[in-house]
Amino acid sequence: MSDPSRNRKLRIRAALAVATVTGLGATALTALPAAAAGEAVAVQYRQSATGGDQVEPWLKVVNTGTSSVPLSQVKVRYYFKADAGASYTYACSWAVKGCADLTGTFGTLARPTATADRYLEVGFTAGAGSLAPGADTGDMQLRFHRSDWQPLDQSDDYSFGPGQTTYANWSKVTATVAGVPVWGTAPAGDEPTPTPTPTDPTTPPPTGAALFDDFDYTGHTDPAIGAHGWSVRSNSGGPGVAGATWAPENVTFAKDGTNSIMNLRTSTAGTGESTRHTEILTRASKFKNGTYAARVRFSDAPLSGPDGDHVVQTFFTINDLKAPMADDYAEYDFEYLPNGGWGEPADILYTTSWETYRPDPWEAVNQHSESRTSYDGWHDLVLTIDGNAIVYYVDGREFGRHDARYLPERPMSINFNQWLIDLAGQTSTTPRAYDQKVDYVLHVKDQVLTPAQVAAKVGAYRSAGTTFEDTVPAAQ
């Protein structure tokens, strides 16, 4: 973060995800295409609450086809009309398959209707196994609520069925298998779509201004780091544990075969004084529209010692907040919390687009997407910003799409950091350390690249032996 005084302990937990809703006139419904041969599922639904402060869609997925279906390939969407200015929190009360093997992510519809502008997408981990023909998942007793726990109104929600008090097939909930729509009718114009296919362009676009860094350095004191426009943070301040040190010596570089990897190590022995955070950022705030990409290795467990700390592992862009609620502030985050935090009990990945905020009393205007599952390991992170939307991708799949309201007005810096929210997750005084690794970073100015084009462009740099390039002009 470029503003070290900023305290982000309550950022996502308290922030309001504000959605701009347009085009709310009622429209006709559109049926989904036929299922692929042998792969067919139906979704059964019943409601468990008609009022109050929670939506409780209870679901079952039934294999109605002739072949076994891996549940990790199944996605189910429940559509609803968001309250103005509200963000939502997903939870699983109980599931036959086990709540740990279910995921819940909120998304925003590109073409909202009078009864739907958001959806809850439910997925499964590999641990959920497969469904044999004729089998079902059993109960999935799900719920979600406004993050501020205010009352909500389900009467205008597309997928809500007030009369559904027992399980039955419900076509207003949709399902896909391996990205192919197989069940239900989505709100008009918002049918679930498959992940982009290999027909997406893979050839890099014409050469334009770009920053590429393969992080081929000898250490945090390597003069090339500063010459290439980076700053390894050493100044005190937030975010995170009070009294912690931002330790430049904990930013290291090592070879992995012929490739160079940057490592950010965060450590603690359970006190502020023993806590070491890490951050590297561009000195210049000159990046705005275009494509941002990095290959990052998130870690669920410490190298040694007890696990459980509320660690945050990040890749983000940001500029400075000139005044509380200033409308020219901008920030776009990938934030992984392997042990939860901000009120979350377990691993969660956030992508968040910020319009502005006020630190005291806390008020925030942002939009976020989230996925409650493990992201331990290497991941390709891509963020694109043009004149219409902010889109986040993880491993080639669209993760979140945020509204034009959150587009940047001023240029930003590019940052990676790893830090502890607090010391409440693990109170032991036994030393432990967490690593976040970064393979490369890429920014292409004013061009929206597909994830495949990003991979091709990085491959072209490496084939040419180019470890660093910065042709992005200074901000005007």
Number of C-alpha atoms within 10 A of each C-alpha: 25 21 13 12 11 15 16 15 17 14 16 21 17 16 22 23 22 23 24 15 20 12 11 13 9 13 14 9 14 14 14 17 13 11 16 12 9 14 19 23 27 23 25 21 26 22 21 18 16 17 14 13 17 22 22 21 19 23 26 22 23 21 23 20 20 13 15 17 24 18 22 18 16 22 22 24 26 22 25 24 21 24 17 12 14 19 25 21 19 23 17 18 13 15 19 12 16 15 17 16 18 23 22 25 23 22 20 22 18 16 16 24 24 18 22 26 27 25 22 21 20 20 22 23 17 12 14 19 15 18 20 16 18 13 16 18 19 14 18 21 20 22 21 18 20 19 17 15 15 11 13 17 15 23 15 13 19 22 26 24 17 14 9 15 13 11 15 14 18 20 17 21 25 26 31 24 22 17 15 21 25 22 26 25 22 24 29 16 15 17 21 22 10 14 12 14 9 8 7 11 14 16 15 17 15 6 9 12 14 20 18 21 19 22 23 19 19 15 18 19 14 10 11 14 19 14 9 15 12 17 18 23 21 15 11 15 17 22 20 23 21 18 15 22 21 23 21 22 16 20 24 18 19 15 13 9 7 6 14 19 20 22 21 25 25 28 25 22 20 20 17 17 13 14 25 24 29 26 24 22 22 21 17 15 19 18 28 27 23 19 25 28 26 24 20 24 19 24 21 21 18 18 14 11 14 17 18 19 29 24 27 23 26 23 26 24 25 25 24 19 19 10 13 16 16 14 17 18 24 25 23 27 20 25 22 27 29 27 21 21 25 16 10 16 14 16 19 22 23 19 25 25 29 25 23 20 23 14 15 7 8 12 16 21 20 27 28 26 22 22 22 25 21 19 19 14 12 16 18 19 22 28 30 24 25 17 11 12 16 24 20 26 21 18 14 19 15 16 22 24 23 28 19 15 18 28 24 26 14 18 21 26 21 27 21 26 24 26 27 27 24 21 21 13 18 16 14 18 13 12 16 20 19 25 21 24 22 22 21 22 23 23 27 27 21 18 20 19 25 21 26 19 17 27 18 17 21 21 14 14 16 14 9 8 9 14 17 17 15 15 12 15 11 10 12 6
